[in-house]
């Protein structure tokens, strides 16, 4: 008999934990990249004799490039997901309608 005050435990699949680990690793790499750029700012300032506004532009340009590449990566993954969905679910049905033998 279940205890009414305590909800039933739900088993989380292993794939969900792997997906979480991959997402957290990506977020960590993003944070690490930004930290590396900020640590390199004093060296950039002395090597190219940059002003405060130039350093601000460097940080903004890096963040803009990172955000743009993340958006493009998302778009490409969405396109591949649509293509994969088409190939897996739609194409075999069209082939079977044309008389080609399909395995059960």
VMD Tcl script that draws the C-alpha trace (Angstrom):
set ca {
  {0.00 0.00 0.00}
  {1.32 3.44 -0.81}
  {1.68 6.21 1.71}
  {-0.74 9.05 0.79}
  {1.52 11.74 2.26}
  {4.54 10.73 0.21}
  {4.33 10.84 -3.61}
  {5.46 7.85 -5.61}
  {9.05 8.02 -6.79}
  {9.56 8.41 -10.51}
  {12.49 6.69 -12.13}
  {14.47 9.06 -14.35}
  {15.91 7.35 -17.43}
  {19.66 7.24 -17.90}
  {19.38 9.16 -21.19}
  {17.91 12.13 -19.32}
  {20.94 12.26 -17.00}
  {23.29 12.06 -19.97}
  {21.43 14.89 -21.71}
  {21.63 16.98 -18.53}
  {25.38 16.34 -18.28}
  {25.91 17.39 -21.91}
  {23.90 20.60 -21.43}
  {25.74 21.47 -18.23}
  {29.09 20.82 -19.92}
  {28.12 23.19 -22.73}
  {27.10 25.89 -20.27}
  {30.36 25.42 -18.37}
  {32.38 25.76 -21.58}
  {30.54 29.00 -22.38}
  {31.30 30.40 -18.94}
  {34.92 29.28 -19.22}
  {35.30 30.95 -22.63}
  {33.98 34.25 -21.33}
  {36.25 34.02 -18.28}
  {39.28 33.39 -20.49}
  {38.50 36.49 -22.57}
  {38.12 38.59 -19.42}
  {41.41 37.28 -17.99}
  {43.16 38.07 -21.28}
  {41.96 41.69 -21.33}
  {45.02 43.16 -19.51}
  {47.34 41.44 -21.99}
  {45.23 42.68 -24.90}
  {45.32 46.19 -23.47}
  {49.14 46.25 -23.27}
  {49.77 44.47 -26.55}
  {47.62 46.72 -28.75}
  {47.53 49.77 -26.46}
  {43.74 49.56 -26.21}
  {41.51 51.99 -24.34}
  {38.61 51.05 -22.05}
  {36.10 51.52 -24.86}
  {38.13 49.23 -27.15}
  {38.16 46.54 -24.47}
  {34.41 46.94 -24.09}
  {34.02 46.45 -27.85}
  {36.18 43.31 -27.67}
  {33.97 41.77 -24.98}
  {30.77 42.78 -26.80}
  {32.04 41.43 -30.11}
  {33.00 38.13 -28.52}
  {29.59 37.79 -26.83}
  {27.82 38.69 -30.08}
  {29.83 36.14 -32.07}
  {29.15 33.46 -29.46}
  {25.43 34.19 -29.41}
  {25.24 34.18 -33.21}
  {27.06 30.85 -33.48}
  {24.77 29.33 -30.85}
  {21.70 30.52 -32.79}
  {23.04 29.10 -36.06}
  {23.84 25.79 -34.34}
  {20.28 25.64 -33.04}
  {18.88 26.30 -36.50}
  {21.06 23.61 -38.08}
  {20.07 21.07 -35.43}
  {16.39 21.87 -36.01}
  {16.82 21.33 -39.76}
  {18.54 17.99 -39.19}
  {15.77 16.96 -36.78}
  {13.11 17.68 -39.42}
  {15.06 15.75 -42.05}
  {15.56 12.82 -39.67}
  {11.85 12.82 -38.80}
  {10.98 12.78 -42.49}
  {13.38 9.93 -43.24}
  {12.29 7.79 -40.30}
  {8.51 8.27 -40.35}
  {7.40 9.48 -43.75}
  {9.69 7.93 -46.34}
  {9.13 4.24 -45.39}
  {5.36 4.69 -45.68}
  {5.70 6.18 -49.14}
  {8.00 3.37 -50.21}
  {5.58 0.71 -48.89}
  {2.71 2.29 -50.81}
  {4.67 1.96 -54.02}
  {4.81 -1.80 -53.66}
  {8.28 -2.25 -52.20}
  {8.36 -4.98 -49.53}
  {8.60 -3.60 -46.00}
  {9.80 -5.69 -43.07}
  {7.30 -6.08 -40.25}
}
mol new
graphics top color blue
foreach p $ca { graphics top sphere $p radius 0.5 }
foreach p [lrange $ca 0 end-1] q [lrange $ca 1 end] { graphics top cylinder $p $q radius 0.2 }
display resetview
